[in-house]
C-alpha cells in the first residue's frame, strides 16, 4: 500500500510538471506540445489507475479492520483489559507494588521453565 501511495505521488508530480510545461510554454529540446500532451494523457491515465488501486487497497483494509473489530475473541480480549484496568484502579500503592511483584515473579518462573525445557 505504501508503494502504491509513493507511485501515486510520483505520477502526480509528473502530471504537474507536464501541465506547467504546457501552461508556461517551457518545452525542452526536441519536445513539442503534442508529445507533452501525449505524455500528460498517459500520466493522467496512470494516475487514475493508481488512484483506483489505492482506493481498493484502502477499502480492503477497512473491511479487514471491521472483521477484526467484530471478532468475538477481540471483544473478549478488550473486556479482559477493561476489567483489569478497573481492578487496578481500586488498588492502593502497596497493593500495586505487590501485584507487580507477583507478575514479575511469574515472568521469572516462566523464563526459568523455558530455559529448563531447552536443556
C-alpha positions in Angstrom: 0.0 0.0 0.0 2.9 2.4 0.8 4.3 1.6 -2.7 1.0 2.5 -4.3 0.9 5.8 -2.4 4.5 6.6 -3.4 3.8 5.8 -7.0 0.7 7.9 -6.8 2.7 10.9 -5.6 5.3 10.4 -8.3 2.8 10.3 -11.1 1.0 13.3 -9.6 4.3 15.2 -9.6 4.9 14.2 -13.2 1.5 15.4 -14.2 2.1 18.7 -12.5 5.4 19.2 -14.3 3.9 18.4 -17.7 1.0 20.8 -17.0 3.5 23.5 -16.1 5.4 22.9 -19.3 2.2 23.4 -21.3 1.0 26.3 -19.3 4.2 28.3 -19.3 5.4 27.0 -22.7 8.7 25.8 -21.3 9.3 22.9 -23.6 12.7 21.2 -23.6 14.8 20.4 -26.6 13.0 18.1 -29.0 9.7 18.4 -27.2 6.5 19.6 -28.9 3.1 20.4 -27.5 1.8 17.2 -29.0 4.4 15.0 -27.3 3.9 16.7 -24.0 0.1 16.4 -24.3 0.5 12.7 -25.1 2.8 12.2 -22.1 0.3 14.1 -19.9 -2.6 11.9 -21.1 -0.6 8.8 -20.4 0.4 10.1 -16.9 -3.2 11.0 -16.2 -4.5 7.5 -17.1 -1.8 6.0 -14.9 -2.8 8.4 -12.1 -6.4 7.3 -12.4 -5.3 3.6 -12.4 -3.2 4.2 -9.3 -6.0 6.1 -7.5 -8.4 3.2 -8.2 -5.8 0.7 -7.0 -5.2 2.8 -3.9 -8.9 3.2 -3.1 -9.4 -0.6 -3.5 -6.5 -1.3 -1.1 -7.9 1.2 1.4 -11.4 -0.4 1.2 -9.9 -3.9 1.6 -8.0 -2.7 4.7 -11.2 -1.1 6.1 -13.1 -4.4 5.6 -10.3 -6.3 7.3 -10.4 -3.9 10.2 -14.1 -4.2 10.5 -13.8 -8.0 10.6 -11.2 -7.8 13.4 -13.4 -5.4 15.4 -16.4 -7.8 15.0 -14.4 -10.8 16.2 -15.6 -12.4 19.5 -12.1 -13.1 20.6 -11.2 -9.5 20.1 -14.1 -8.4 22.2 -13.2 -10.8 24.9 -9.6 -9.5 24.9 -10.8 -5.9 25.2 -13.2 -6.9 28.0 -10.4 -8.5 29.9 -8.3 -5.4 29.5 -11.1 -3.2 30.8 -11.7 -5.5 33.8 -8.0 -5.4 34.6 -8.0 -1.6 34.4 -11.0 -1.4 36.7 -9.3 -3.8 39.2 -6.0 -1.9 39.2 -7.9 1.4 39.7 -9.3 0.1 43.0 -5.8 -0.8 44.4 -3.7 1.4 46.6 0.1 1.8 46.3 1.1 -1.1 48.5 -1.3 -3.4 46.7 0.0 -2.3 43.3 3.6 -3.0 44.3 2.6 -6.5 45.5 0.7 -7.1 42.2 3.6 -6.1 40.0 6.0 -8.1 42.1 3.8 -11.2 41.7 3.6 -10.6 37.9 7.4 -10.2 37.8 7.9 -13.5 39.7 5.6 -15.3 37.3 7.6 -13.9 34.4 10.9 -15.1 36.0 9.4 -18.5 36.6 8.2 -18.7 33.1 11.7 -17.8 31.8 13.3 -20.5 34.1 10.9 -23.2 32.9 11.5 -22.2 29.3 15.3 -22.4 29.8 15.0 -25.8 31.6 12.8 -27.1 28.8 15.6 -26.5 26.2 18.3 -28.1 28.4 
